[in-house]
Amino acid sequence: MRASRARRGRGLAGRGLRGTSGVMAAGLVGLFVVLLGGWVFTTRTGSAGPGTGMLVGHGLAAAAAVVAQVVADRRDGRGGALAAWLVLAIAVAVLAGYWLF
């Protein structure tokens, strides 16, 4: 019988990091979906809305975050932790780059 993931070296800190990065990846996907809906609505009504650059940037960031989160969830140790940190870095970069500045 295989050992569970919790017994194979994922401590509380590792699970917390992966959980946080998972929430951030899901948040980026949700933000992209909302922006896409806003773009569809504003193009039909002719009002100002998110531009193509913002949509492409958020879409690529969301896709990269989901891929990194899958790696983080499937790998233990340093590789999984680095992938989880990458998700957090992507989220911070997108939120700071598009929404803060």
Jmol script that loads the backbone (N, CA, C; Angstrom):
load data "model"
ATOM      1  N   MET A   1       0.844  -1.182   0.000  1.00  0.00           N
ATOM      2  CA  MET A   1       0.000   0.000   0.000  1.00  0.00           C
ATOM      3  C   MET A   1       0.884   1.237   0.000  1.00  0.00           C
ATOM      4  N   ARG A   2       0.543   2.194  -0.834  1.00  0.00           N
ATOM      5  CA  ARG A   2       1.348   3.408  -0.929  1.00  0.00           C
ATOM      6  C   ARG A   2       1.067   4.327   0.240  1.00  0.00           C
ATOM      7  N   ALA A   3       2.105   5.053   0.625  1.00  0.00           N
ATOM      8  CA  ALA A   3       1.947   6.032   1.695  1.00  0.00           C
ATOM      9  C   ALA A   3       1.189   7.244   1.163  1.00  0.00           C
ATOM     10  N   SER A   4       0.415   7.826   2.030  1.00  0.00           N
ATOM     11  CA  SER A   4      -0.328   9.015   1.603  1.00  0.00           C
ATOM     12  C   SER A   4       0.623  10.183   1.400  1.00  0.00           C
ATOM     13  N   ARG A   5       0.159  11.180   0.704  1.00  0.00           N
ATOM     14  CA  ARG A   5       1.003  12.352   0.439  1.00  0.00           C
ATOM     15  C   ARG A   5       1.417  13.043   1.728  1.00  0.00           C
ATOM     16  N   ALA A   6       0.545  13.060   2.709  1.00  0.00           N
ATOM     17  CA  ALA A   6       0.878  13.731   3.967  1.00  0.00           C
ATOM     18  C   ALA A   6       2.032  13.015   4.671  1.00  0.00           C
ATOM     19  N   ARG A   7       2.167  11.740   4.480  1.00  0.00           N
ATOM     20  CA  ARG A   7       3.236  10.985   5.131  1.00  0.00           C
ATOM     21  C   ARG A   7       4.541  11.021   4.353  1.00  0.00           C
ATOM     22  N   ARG A   8       4.517  11.455   3.091  1.00  0.00           N
ATOM     23  CA  ARG A   8       5.713  11.431   2.268  1.00  0.00           C
ATOM     24  C   ARG A   8       6.496  12.740   2.307  1.00  0.00           C
ATOM     25  N   GLY A   9       6.360  13.508   3.332  1.00  0.00           N
ATOM     26  CA  GLY A   9       7.196  14.675   3.468  1.00  0.00           C
ATOM     27  C   GLY A   9       6.515  16.011   3.250  1.00  0.00           C
ATOM     28  N   ARG A  10       5.218  16.019   3.101  1.00  0.00           N
ATOM     29  CA  ARG A  10       4.519  17.291   3.000  1.00  0.00           C
ATOM     30  C   ARG A  10       4.041  17.688   4.380  1.00  0.00           C
ATOM     31  N   GLY A  11       4.767  18.590   4.946  1.00  0.00           N
ATOM     32  CA  GLY A  11       4.389  19.073   6.264  1.00  0.00           C
ATOM     33  C   GLY A  11       3.314  20.137   6.161  1.00  0.00           C
ATOM     34  N   LEU A  12       3.011  20.710   7.295  1.00  0.00           N
ATOM     35  CA  LEU A  12       1.985  21.737   7.354  1.00  0.00           C
ATOM     36  C   LEU A  12       2.370  22.955   6.516  1.00  0.00           C
ATOM     37  N   ALA A  13       3.629  23.330   6.552  1.00  0.00           N
ATOM     38  CA  ALA A  13       4.076  24.485   5.767  1.00  0.00           C
ATOM     39  C   ALA A  13       3.956  24.218   4.272  1.00  0.00           C
ATOM     40  N   GLY A  14       4.332  23.028   3.828  1.00  0.00           N
ATOM     41  CA  GLY A  14       4.229  22.682   2.409  1.00  0.00           C
ATOM     42  C   GLY A  14       2.795  22.644   1.929  1.00  0.00           C
ATOM     43  N   ARG A  15       1.920  22.087   2.743  1.00  0.00           N
ATOM     44  CA  ARG A  15       0.500  22.055   2.369  1.00  0.00           C
ATOM     45  C   ARG A  15      -0.094  23.457   2.357  1.00  0.00           C
ATOM     46  N   GLY A  16       0.323  24.283   3.299  1.00  0.00           N
ATOM     47  CA  GLY A  16      -0.163  25.658   3.331  1.00  0.00           C
ATOM     48  C   GLY A  16       0.294  26.457   2.121  1.00  0.00           C
ATOM     49  N   LEU A  17       1.566  26.269   1.744  1.00  0.00           N
ATOM     50  CA  LEU A  17       2.095  26.951   0.568  1.00  0.00           C
ATOM     51  C   LEU A  17       1.364  26.512  -0.680  1.00  0.00           C
ATOM     52  N   ARG A  18       1.153  25.213  -0.836  1.00  0.00           N
ATOM     53  CA  ARG A  18       0.459  24.717  -2.017  1.00  0.00           C
ATOM     54  C   ARG A  18      -1.018  25.122  -2.021  1.00  0.00           C
ATOM     55  N   GLY A  19      -1.615  25.185  -0.868  1.00  0.00           N
ATOM     56  CA  GLY A  19      -2.997  25.654  -0.788  1.00  0.00           C
ATOM     57  C   GLY A  19      -3.131  27.118  -1.163  1.00  0.00           C
ATOM     58  N   THR A  20      -2.209  27.928  -0.653  1.00  0.00           N
ATOM     59  CA  THR A  20      -2.219  29.352  -0.979  1.00  0.00           C
ATOM     60  C   THR A  20      -1.973  29.576  -2.466  1.00  0.00           C
ATOM     61  N   SER A  21      -1.015  28.851  -3.018  1.00  0.00           N
ATOM     62  CA  SER A  21      -0.740  29.018  -4.446  1.00  0.00           C
ATOM     63  C   SER A  21      -1.914  28.514  -5.288  1.00  0.00           C
ATOM     64  N   GLY A  22      -2.611  27.502  -4.825  1.00  0.00           N
ATOM     65  CA  GLY A  22      -3.795  27.026  -5.533  1.00  0.00           C
ATOM     66  C   GLY A  22      -4.907  28.055  -5.549  1.00  0.00           C
ATOM     67  N   VAL A  23      -5.093  28.731  -4.430  1.00  0.00           N
ATOM     68  CA  VAL A  23      -6.101  29.789  -4.362  1.00  0.00           C
ATOM     69  C   VAL A  23      -5.721  30.931  -5.306  1.00  0.00           C
ATOM     70  N   MET A  24      -4.442  31.273  -5.341  1.00  0.00           N
ATOM     71  CA  MET A  24      -3.995  32.348  -6.227  1.00  0.00           C
ATOM     72  C   MET A  24      -4.165  31.969  -7.701  1.00  0.00           C
ATOM     73  N   ALA A  25      -3.845  30.727  -8.050  1.00  0.00           N
ATOM     74  CA  ALA A  25      -4.021  30.282  -9.437  1.00  0.00           C
ATOM     75  C   ALA A  25      -5.495  30.315  -9.823  1.00  0.00           C
ATOM     76  N   ALA A  26      -6.355  29.836  -8.938  1.00  0.00           N
ATOM     77  CA  ALA A  26      -7.789  29.874  -9.221  1.00  0.00           C
ATOM     78  C   ALA A  26      -8.287  31.311  -9.314  1.00  0.00           C
ATOM     79  N   GLY A  27      -7.749  32.187  -8.494  1.00  0.00           N
ATOM     80  CA  GLY A  27      -8.124  33.593  -8.554  1.00  0.00           C
ATOM     81  C   GLY A  27      -7.736  34.246  -9.869  1.00  0.00           C
ATOM     82  N   LEU A  28      -6.560  33.886 -10.386  1.00  0.00           N
ATOM     83  CA  LEU A  28      -6.144  34.420 -11.680  1.00  0.00           C
ATOM     84  C   LEU A  28      -7.057  33.936 -12.801  1.00  0.00           C
ATOM     85  N   VAL A  29      -7.459  32.682 -12.734  1.00  0.00           N
ATOM     86  CA  VAL A  29      -8.394  32.157 -13.738  1.00  0.00           C
ATOM     87  C   VAL A  29      -9.736  32.876 -13.626  1.00  0.00           C
ATOM     88  N   GLY A  30     -10.221  33.064 -12.401  1.00  0.00           N
ATOM     89  CA  GLY A  30     -11.475  33.779 -12.203  1.00  0.00           C
ATOM     90  C   GLY A  30     -11.409  35.211 -12.689  1.00  0.00           C
ATOM     91  N   LEU A  31     -10.302  35.873 -12.433  1.00  0.00           N
ATOM     92  CA  LEU A  31     -10.123  37.244 -12.892  1.00  0.00           C
ATOM     93  C   LEU A  31     -10.124  37.314 -14.413  1.00  0.00           C
ATOM     94  N   PHE A  32      -9.468  36.360 -15.051  1.00  0.00           N
ATOM     95  CA  PHE A  32      -9.470  36.324 -16.516  1.00  0.00           C
ATOM     96  C   PHE A  32     -10.875  36.113 -17.063  1.00  0.00           C
ATOM     97  N   VAL A  33     -11.637  35.237 -16.446  1.00  0.00           N
ATOM     98  CA  VAL A  33     -13.004  34.982 -16.915  1.00  0.00           C
ATOM     99  C   VAL A  33     -13.869  36.236 -16.763  1.00  0.00           C
ATOM    100  N   VAL A  34     -13.713  36.939 -15.650  1.00  0.00           N
ATOM    101  CA  VAL A  34     -14.479  38.170 -15.442  1.00  0.00           C
ATOM    102  C   VAL A  34     -14.077  39.229 -16.472  1.00  0.00           C
ATOM    103  N   LEU A  35     -12.776  39.363 -16.712  1.00  0.00           N
ATOM    104  CA  LEU A  35     -12.317  40.329 -17.714  1.00  0.00           C
ATOM    105  C   LEU A  35     -12.814  39.963 -19.111  1.00  0.00           C
ATOM    106  N   LEU A  36     -12.805  38.679 -19.418  1.00  0.00           N
ATOM    107  CA  LEU A  36     -13.300  38.235 -20.721  1.00  0.00           C
ATOM    108  C   LEU A  36     -14.786  38.556 -20.871  1.00  0.00           C
ATOM    109  N   GLY A  37     -15.553  38.337 -19.832  1.00  0.00           N
ATOM    110  CA  GLY A  37     -16.976  38.689 -19.866  1.00  0.00           C
ATOM    111  C   GLY A  37     -17.175  40.185 -20.012  1.00  0.00           C
ATOM    112  N   GLY A  38     -16.351  40.961 -19.326  1.00  0.00           N
ATOM    113  CA  GLY A  38     -16.433  42.407 -19.463  1.00  0.00           C
ATOM    114  C   GLY A  38     -16.069  42.867 -20.853  1.00  0.00           C
ATOM    115  N   TRP A  39     -15.088  42.213 -21.444  1.00  0.00           N
ATOM    116  CA  TRP A  39     -14.693  42.555 -22.812  1.00  0.00           C
ATOM    117  C   TRP A  39     -15.823  42.261 -23.794  1.00  0.00           C
ATOM    118  N   VAL A  40     -16.452  41.102 -23.637  1.00  0.00           N
ATOM    119  CA  VAL A  40     -17.567  40.741 -24.522  1.00  0.00           C
ATOM    120  C   VAL A  40     -18.701  41.745 -24.361  1.00  0.00           C
ATOM    121  N   PHE A  41     -19.011  42.100 -23.129  1.00  0.00           N
ATOM    122  CA  PHE A  41     -20.094  43.053 -22.875  1.00  0.00           C
ATOM    123  C   PHE A  41     -19.775  44.428 -23.456  1.00  0.00           C
ATOM    124  N   THR A  42     -18.558  44.901 -23.238  1.00  0.00           N
ATOM    125  CA  THR A  42     -18.227  46.255 -23.695  1.00  0.00           C
ATOM    126  C   THR A  42     -18.061  46.332 -25.211  1.00  0.00           C
ATOM    127  N   THR A  43     -17.642  45.269 -25.858  1.00  0.00           N
ATOM    128  CA  THR A  43     -17.550  45.320 -27.314  1.00  0.00           C
ATOM    129  C   THR A  43     -18.935  45.328 -27.952  1.00  0.00           C
ATOM    130  N   ARG A  44     -19.898  44.716 -27.309  1.00  0.00           N
ATOM    131  CA  ARG A  44     -21.263  44.719 -27.856  1.00  0.00           C
ATOM    132  C   ARG A  44     -21.959  46.050 -27.630  1.00  0.00           C
ATOM    133  N   THR A  45     -21.636  46.708 -26.524  1.00  0.00           N
ATOM    134  CA  THR A  45     -22.309  47.972 -26.213  1.00  0.00           C
ATOM    135  C   THR A  45     -21.530  49.182 -26.708  1.00  0.00           C
ATOM    136  N   GLY A  46     -20.276  48.998 -27.085  1.00  0.00           N
ATOM    137  CA  GLY A  46     -19.468  50.099 -27.582  1.00  0.00           C
ATOM    138  C   GLY A  46     -18.850  50.962 -26.496  1.00  0.00           C
ATOM    139  N   SER A  47     -18.939  50.538 -25.255  1.00  0.00           N
ATOM    140  CA  SER A  47     -18.359  51.322 -24.164  1.00  0.00           C
ATOM    141  C   SER A  47     -16.914  50.892 -23.918  1.00  0.00           C
ATOM    142  N   ALA A  48     -16.229  51.673 -23.089  1.00  0.00           N
ATOM    143  CA  ALA A  48     -14.829  51.369 -22.781  1.00  0.00           C
ATOM    144  C   ALA A  48     -14.752  50.135 -21.879  1.00  0.00           C
ATOM    145  N   GLY A  49     -13.733  49.333 -22.107  1.00  0.00           N
ATOM    146  CA  GLY A  49     -13.559  48.128 -21.310  1.00  0.00           C
ATOM    147  C   GLY A  49     -12.118  47.675 -21.355  1.00  0.00           C
ATOM    148  N   PRO A  50     -11.859  46.473 -20.896  1.00  0.00           N
ATOM    149  CA  PRO A  50     -10.484  45.983 -20.910  1.00  0.00           C
ATOM    150  C   PRO A  50      -9.977  45.809 -22.338  1.00  0.00           C
ATOM    151  N   GLY A  51      -8.716  46.167 -22.542  1.00  0.00           N
ATOM    152  CA  GLY A  51      -8.129  46.053 -23.863  1.00  0.00           C
ATOM    153  C   GLY A  51      -7.614  44.658 -24.153  1.00  0.00           C
ATOM    154  N   THR A  52      -7.204  44.480 -25.384  1.00  0.00           N
ATOM    155  CA  THR A  52      -6.694  43.176 -25.808  1.00  0.00           C
ATOM    156  C   THR A  52      -5.422  42.806 -25.057  1.00  0.00           C
ATOM    157  N   GLY A  53      -4.550  43.781 -24.821  1.00  0.00           N
ATOM    158  CA  GLY A  53      -3.318  43.508 -24.087  1.00  0.00           C
ATOM    159  C   GLY A  53      -3.581  43.011 -22.681  1.00  0.00           C
ATOM    160  N   MET A  54      -4.567  43.585 -22.030  1.00  0.00           N
ATOM    161  CA  MET A  54      -4.910  43.147 -20.680  1.00  0.00           C
ATOM    162  C   MET A  54      -5.470  41.729 -20.704  1.00  0.00           C
ATOM    163  N   LEU A  55      -6.313  41.437 -21.688  1.00  0.00           N
ATOM    164  CA  LEU A  55      -6.877  40.084 -21.788  1.00  0.00           C
ATOM    165  C   LEU A  55      -5.804  39.041 -22.067  1.00  0.00           C
ATOM    166  N   VAL A  56      -4.917  39.337 -23.010  1.00  0.00           N
ATOM    167  CA  VAL A  56      -3.854  38.386 -23.347  1.00  0.00           C
ATOM    168  C   VAL A  56      -2.923  38.180 -22.152  1.00  0.00           C
ATOM    169  N   GLY A  57      -2.553  39.269 -21.500  1.00  0.00           N
ATOM    170  CA  GLY A  57      -1.667  39.164 -20.343  1.00  0.00           C
ATOM    171  C   GLY A  57      -2.263  38.351 -19.217  1.00  0.00           C
ATOM    172  N   HIS A  58      -3.517  38.609 -18.900  1.00  0.00           N
ATOM    173  CA  HIS A  58      -4.177  37.849 -17.833  1.00  0.00           C
ATOM    174  C   HIS A  58      -4.388  36.386 -18.237  1.00  0.00           C
ATOM    175  N   GLY A  59      -4.711  36.156 -19.508  1.00  0.00           N
ATOM    176  CA  GLY A  59      -4.908  34.778 -19.965  1.00  0.00           C
ATOM    177  C   GLY A  59      -3.633  33.963 -19.916  1.00  0.00           C
ATOM    178  N   LEU A  60      -2.529  34.548 -20.389  1.00  0.00           N
ATOM    179  CA  LEU A  60      -1.248  33.835 -20.339  1.00  0.00           C
ATOM    180  C   LEU A  60      -0.792  33.606 -18.900  1.00  0.00           C
ATOM    181  N   ALA A  61      -0.978  34.603 -18.057  1.00  0.00           N
ATOM    182  CA  ALA A  61      -0.589  34.452 -16.652  1.00  0.00           C
ATOM    183  C   ALA A  61      -1.426  33.381 -15.959  1.00  0.00           C
ATOM    184  N   ALA A  62      -2.724  33.345 -16.245  1.00  0.00           N
ATOM    185  CA  ALA A  62      -3.587  32.331 -15.641  1.00  0.00           C
ATOM    186  C   ALA A  62      -3.191  30.933 -16.113  1.00  0.00           C
ATOM    187  N   ALA A  63      -2.888  30.788 -17.395  1.00  0.00           N
ATOM    188  CA  ALA A  63      -2.476  29.485 -17.916  1.00  0.00           C
ATOM    189  C   ALA A  63      -1.149  29.046 -17.304  1.00  0.00           C
ATOM    190  N   ALA A  64      -0.192  29.967 -17.210  1.00  0.00           N
ATOM    191  CA  ALA A  64       1.101  29.629 -16.611  1.00  0.00           C
ATOM    192  C   ALA A  64       0.949  29.273 -15.136  1.00  0.00           C
ATOM    193  N   ALA A  65       0.072  29.988 -14.433  1.00  0.00           N
ATOM    194  CA  ALA A  65      -0.140  29.694 -13.013  1.00  0.00           C
ATOM    195  C   ALA A  65      -0.785  28.325 -12.814  1.00  0.00           C
ATOM    196  N   VAL A  66      -1.718  27.971 -13.674  1.00  0.00           N
ATOM    197  CA  VAL A  66      -2.361  26.656 -13.551  1.00  0.00           C
ATOM    198  C   VAL A  66      -1.356  25.538 -13.834  1.00  0.00           C
ATOM    199  N   VAL A  67      -0.522  25.708 -14.849  1.00  0.00           N
ATOM    200  CA  VAL A  67       0.500  24.697 -15.148  1.00  0.00           C
ATOM    201  C   VAL A  67       1.465  24.564 -13.975  1.00  0.00           C
ATOM    202  N   ALA A  68       1.911  25.683 -13.434  1.00  0.00           N
ATOM    203  CA  ALA A  68       2.831  25.637 -12.290  1.00  0.00           C
ATOM    204  C   ALA A  68       2.148  25.012 -11.071  1.00  0.00           C
ATOM    205  N   GLN A  69       0.866  25.265 -10.889  1.00  0.00           N
ATOM    206  CA  GLN A  69       0.161  24.672  -9.752  1.00  0.00           C
ATOM    207  C   GLN A  69       0.015  23.166  -9.904  1.00  0.00           C
ATOM    208  N   VAL A  70      -0.211  22.704 -11.113  1.00  0.00           N
ATOM    209  CA  VAL A  70      -0.273  21.251 -11.338  1.00  0.00           C
ATOM    210  C   VAL A  70       1.073  20.613 -10.984  1.00  0.00           C
ATOM    211  N   VAL A  71       2.156  21.250 -11.385  1.00  0.00           N
ATOM    212  CA  VAL A  71       3.489  20.749 -11.030  1.00  0.00           C
ATOM    213  C   VAL A  71       3.658  20.769  -9.516  1.00  0.00           C
ATOM    214  N   ALA A  72       3.241  21.836  -8.869  1.00  0.00           N
ATOM    215  CA  ALA A  72       3.368  21.942  -7.413  1.00  0.00           C
ATOM    216  C   ALA A  72       2.573  20.855  -6.700  1.00  0.00           C
ATOM    217  N   ASP A  73       1.407  20.531  -7.225  1.00  0.00           N
ATOM    218  CA  ASP A  73       0.572  19.513  -6.600  1.00  0.00           C
ATOM    219  C   ASP A  73       1.100  18.098  -6.812  1.00  0.00           C
ATOM    220  N   ARG A  74       1.805  17.885  -7.903  1.00  0.00           N
ATOM    221  CA  ARG A  74       2.247  16.524  -8.229  1.00  0.00           C
ATOM    222  C   ARG A  74       3.653  16.201  -7.753  1.00  0.00           C
ATOM    223  N   ARG A  75       4.434  17.201  -7.406  1.00  0.00           N
ATOM    224  CA  ARG A  75       5.810  16.946  -6.982  1.00  0.00           C
ATOM    225  C   ARG A  75       5.992  17.295  -5.513  1.00  0.00           C
ATOM    226  N   ASP A  76       6.752  16.477  -4.847  1.00  0.00           N
ATOM    227  CA  ASP A  76       7.116  16.746  -3.462  1.00  0.00           C
ATOM    228  C   ASP A  76       8.478  17.419  -3.418  1.00  0.00           C
ATOM    229  N   GLY A  77       8.795  17.963  -2.302  1.00  0.00           N
ATOM    230  CA  GLY A  77      10.136  18.503  -2.109  1.00  0.00           C
ATOM    231  C   GLY A  77      10.342  19.854  -2.753  1.00  0.00           C
ATOM    232  N   ARG A  78      11.593  20.079  -3.134  1.00  0.00           N
ATOM    233  CA  ARG A  78      12.004  21.378  -3.646  1.00  0.00           C
ATOM    234  C   ARG A  78      11.305  21.750  -4.956  1.00  0.00           C
ATOM    235  N   GLY A  79      11.134  20.789  -5.846  1.00  0.00           N
ATOM    236  CA  GLY A  79      10.482  21.076  -7.125  1.00  0.00           C
ATOM    237  C   GLY A  79       9.052  21.566  -6.954  1.00  0.00           C
ATOM    238  N   GLY A  80       8.303  20.923  -6.083  1.00  0.00           N
ATOM    239  CA  GLY A  80       6.936  21.353  -5.820  1.00  0.00           C
ATOM    240  C   GLY A  80       6.874  22.705  -5.143  1.00  0.00           C
ATOM    241  N   ALA A  81       7.789  22.928  -4.215  1.00  0.00           N
ATOM    242  CA  ALA A  81       7.813  24.220  -3.517  1.00  0.00           C
ATOM    243  C   ALA A  81       8.181  25.352  -4.470  1.00  0.00           C
ATOM    244  N   LEU A  82       9.142  25.118  -5.348  1.00  0.00           N
ATOM    245  CA  LEU A  82       9.515  26.151  -6.322  1.00  0.00           C
ATOM    246  C   LEU A  82       8.370  26.462  -7.271  1.00  0.00           C
ATOM    247  N   ALA A  83       7.642  25.447  -7.683  1.00  0.00           N
ATOM    248  CA  ALA A  83       6.498  25.669  -8.558  1.00  0.00           C
ATOM    249  C   ALA A  83       5.407  26.467  -7.835  1.00  0.00           C
ATOM    250  N   ALA A  84       5.196  26.177  -6.560  1.00  0.00           N
ATOM    251  CA  ALA A  84       4.209  26.934  -5.785  1.00  0.00           C
ATOM    252  C   ALA A  84       4.644  28.389  -5.624  1.00  0.00           C
ATOM    253  N   TRP A  85       5.922  28.615  -5.375  1.00  0.00           N
ATOM    254  CA  TRP A  85       6.428  29.988  -5.282  1.00  0.00           C
ATOM    255  C   TRP A  85       6.305  30.705  -6.627  1.00  0.00           C
ATOM    256  N   LEU A  86       6.465  29.972  -7.715  1.00  0.00           N
ATOM    257  CA  LEU A  86       6.308  30.561  -9.044  1.00  0.00           C
ATOM    258  C   LEU A  86       4.870  31.043  -9.258  1.00  0.00           C
ATOM    259  N   VAL A  87       3.909  30.266  -8.799  1.00  0.00           N
ATOM    260  CA  VAL A  87       2.506  30.685  -8.900  1.00  0.00           C
ATOM    261  C   VAL A  87       2.298  31.991  -8.144  1.00  0.00           C
ATOM    262  N   LEU A  88       2.845  32.065  -6.943  1.00  0.00           N
ATOM    263  CA  LEU A  88       2.697  33.287  -6.153  1.00  0.00           C
ATOM    264  C   LEU A  88       3.379  34.470  -6.830  1.00  0.00           C
ATOM    265  N   ALA A  89       4.542  34.236  -7.423  1.00  0.00           N
ATOM    266  CA  ALA A  89       5.253  35.308  -8.127  1.00  0.00           C
ATOM    267  C   ALA A  89       4.465  35.787  -9.340  1.00  0.00           C
ATOM    268  N   ILE A  90       3.865  34.868 -10.076  1.00  0.00           N
ATOM    269  CA  ILE A  90       3.047  35.238 -11.235  1.00  0.00           C
ATOM    270  C   ILE A  90       1.863  36.083 -10.785  1.00  0.00           C
ATOM    271  N   ALA A  91       1.198  35.661  -9.706  1.00  0.00           N
ATOM    272  CA  ALA A  91       0.037  36.400  -9.215  1.00  0.00           C
ATOM    273  C   ALA A  91       0.426  37.813  -8.771  1.00  0.00           C
ATOM    274  N   VAL A  92       1.524  37.923  -8.058  1.00  0.00           N
ATOM    275  CA  VAL A  92       1.973  39.247  -7.605  1.00  0.00           C
ATOM    276  C   VAL A  92       2.342  40.118  -8.804  1.00  0.00           C
ATOM    277  N   ALA A  93       3.034  39.546  -9.779  1.00  0.00           N
ATOM    278  CA  ALA A  93       3.439  40.316 -10.959  1.00  0.00           C
ATOM    279  C   ALA A  93       2.223  40.817 -11.740  1.00  0.00           C
ATOM    280  N   VAL A  94       1.225  39.967 -11.931  1.00  0.00           N
ATOM    281  CA  VAL A  94       0.033  40.368 -12.677  1.00  0.00           C
ATOM    282  C   VAL A  94      -0.762  41.418 -11.910  1.00  0.00           C
ATOM    283  N   LEU A  95      -0.971  41.183 -10.637  1.00  0.00           N
ATOM    284  CA  LEU A  95      -1.762  42.136  -9.866  1.00  0.00           C
ATOM    285  C   LEU A  95      -1.048  43.474  -9.724  1.00  0.00           C
ATOM    286  N   ALA A  96       0.255  43.445  -9.532  1.00  0.00           N
ATOM    287  CA  ALA A  96       1.000  44.700  -9.419  1.00  0.00           C
ATOM    288  C   ALA A  96       1.128  45.379 -10.781  1.00  0.00           C
ATOM    289  N   GLY A  97       1.423  44.621 -11.807  1.00  0.00           N
ATOM    290  CA  GLY A  97       1.640  45.205 -13.127  1.00  0.00           C
ATOM    291  C   GLY A  97       0.401  45.775 -13.772  1.00  0.00           C
ATOM    292  N   TYR A  98      -0.725  45.092 -13.631  1.00  0.00           N
ATOM    293  CA  TYR A  98      -1.944  45.548 -14.295  1.00  0.00           C
ATOM    294  C   TYR A  98      -2.842  46.383 -13.400  1.00  0.00           C
ATOM    295  N   TRP A  99      -2.818  46.144 -12.105  1.00  0.00           N
ATOM    296  CA  TRP A  99      -3.805  46.773 -11.242  1.00  0.00           C
ATOM    297  C   TRP A  99      -3.217  47.816 -10.293  1.00  0.00           C
ATOM    298  N   LEU A 100      -1.945  47.696  -9.949  1.00  0.00           N
ATOM    299  CA  LEU A 100      -1.364  48.636  -8.997  1.00  0.00           C
ATOM    300  C   LEU A 100      -0.748  49.827  -9.691  1.00  0.00           C
ATOM    301  N   PHE A 101      -0.029  49.567 -10.783  1.00  0.00           N
ATOM    302  CA  PHE A 101       0.685  50.659 -11.457  1.00  0.00           C
ATOM    303  C   PHE A 101      -0.033  51.080 -12.711  1.00  0.00           C
TER     304      PHE A 101
END
end "model"
wireframe off; spacefill off
backbone 0.3
color backbone group
